[in-house]
Amino acid sequence: MKTLGRAVIRRFDAFLCRCLGVYEFSSDAECILRVQKAVAARPLNLPGGVIPKGAAVLKIHLWNEHVPPMPAAGPDLAWAAHVSRCFVRSLHSVAGLLRKEPSLTGARAVGGVTVLLPTEGRSGSTALMKRLGFTILPYHNPLGSFSEFWENLYTWGLMWAYNPISLQHHQFFRLHRAEIWMPIENFLARF
């Protein structure tokens, strides 16, 4: 039953990615990001200026199938270092895509929404994102907390389907979303 449930969630994830235009852009087995051409849903107040609502942006998404599985004993330093290396390598690949893909030349920022970062406190993930140059902003679903509940349920399902050990370290009702963004010029200069 678990295998069937995981297969259903994985197929639904693939369907949703196709519908939303989220795509894999790299054949690198260590690339853990996919991308999506989008527009800013609201003004993004970032260093160097405000990205206006409706401006072209490039959203990054975890490529669930490529995220290294968490060890059975839970996250350790070796796993965290490996995921960090894969993430940085993936950001370099995104920058390469931005440089060579003409349809992305109008993008004003790179980023997206994640549940892996608390907006307050000093988690390792938050510190890494700031060190990489991302601005962390609070996330508010325009449809309110009811919609955020369904987003969290979907995320919970993805964690169960792709990396079930991670559920031991994330409580459902404590999943909080944050946004990470970086102006395109800063992103290309860094990566």
N, C-alpha and C positions, 0 to 999 in steps of 0.2 A: 504493500500500500504506500509506503514512504517513497519507493522508487517511482511509482505512478504519479504521486503528488508532486514530486520534484520535476518530473518530466513535463507535467502540465504547466507548472510555473515557468520553466525554461522556455517552453513553446510560447506562452503568453508574453514573456519578456521579448522574445524575438519578434513576435507580431507587433507589440507596442513600439519597439525600436523602428521597425519598418514604417509604421504609421506616422511616427514623429520625425522621421528622417535622421535618426541616430545611426551612424555607420562606422564600420571599421575602416581605417585608412592605412594600416600597416600590416605587414606579414610577419613582423618581429614577434616571436613567441613571448618576449618579455615586455611587450607594450601592453599596458593595463588600462589604456584609455581609448574611448571612442569619441567621436565628435558629432555635433549637430549645429547646422546653420540656424540661427534664430534671431529674434529681435529682443532688445531689452524690454522687460515687462514693466519696468518703472525706471525713473532716473537713478543712475548709479553714481554716488558721490565718491570719487576715487582720487588719489593723489594726482595732481596735475589737471584736475577739472572734473566736470560732471558729464557722464555719458547720458544723453537724453533718452527718455522713453521712446521706443520705436527704432533706435539705432541698431544697426547690424552688429551682432556679437557671435562669437563661436563658443558654444557650450561644450564642456568636457564632461564625459560620463565614464564611470568605471566600466571596464570590459570584464564583466563578472567571471567569464570563463577563464580569463588569464590572470586573475588575482591569485597570488600564491596561497594555497590552503594554510590555514592556521594550524599549528601543531596541536595534537590531542591534549597536551597539558596547558594549552592556552598560549597567548602571544609571549614571545621571548625576544631578547635583544637581537638574535640572529634573524628571526623572522621579520622584525620591524626594520632592520637595516636592509634586508633584501627587498621588502616592499617599497621602502624609501628610494632605493636605487632604481627599481623598476619605474616608480612614479617620475623621478627626475629624467630618466632616459625617455620616458613617454612624452614628457613636456618638450624635450628637444625634438622628438619626432613631430609633435604638433607644430612647433615653430618651423620645421622643414616643410610641412604641409602648407602652412600659411605663406611661405616664401614662393612655393612653386605652383600653387593652385589659384588661377586667376579669379575664380568665383568667390574667393575669400578676401580679396583685396580691400573690400569696404568694411570689414569687421573692425569695430572700435575697441573691443575688449574680449578677453578670454576668461572663462570661469564657469560657474554653475552652482547648483544646490547640492549639498551633501548632508548626511546625518552623522558623519564620522567626526565632526568637530563641534565641541561645545562653544557657544559664543562668549561665554565667560570662563574664567579659570585659565590654567596653563597646561593643558594636555600636550602630549608630545606631538600630536597631529596639528594642533593649533600653532604651536611653536614652529613646526616645520613649514606650514603654509606661510606664516609671516616671514620666516627666514628666506623663503623662495620668492618673496615679493608680493604675495597676494594680500589684498585687503579683505578682511572678514566682516561681513555684514549680517545682521539678523535677517531671518527669512520669515515672511508672512504670506501665506497662500491667499490670493485675492478672494477666494471663496470661503475663507475662514477655517476655524478649527475642525469642523466636520470633514472638510476636504483633506486637511492635514492628517486626520485619523486614518483615512483611506490610503494616503501616500505612505504613512508609516506602516500600515498593514502590508502594503505591496513591498516595501523595503524589507520588512521582517520575513516575508515569503522568499525574497531573493536571497537573503542571508541563509535561510533554512535550506534552500535549494542548492546554493553554490558553496557555502562555507559554514556548515552547521555549528562548528565549534565556536564560531564568533557569537552565537546566541547566548552562550554562557556569560558573556561579558557586556551584553547590551540588554537592558530591560525595556520591554515594549513601551511602557508608558513614560519612559525617560528618554525616548528618542526625540531629539530636538534637531531641527534643520538649521543650517546656516548657509550663507552664500559666500563663495570665494570669487574675487574678480581682480583682474589686472589690466590696465590699459594696454592696447596692442603694441604700442611703441616700447613700453617697458618690457613686455613679454618677449618681443623679438630681440631686444638688447641683451636680456638675461639668458635666453635659450637659443 
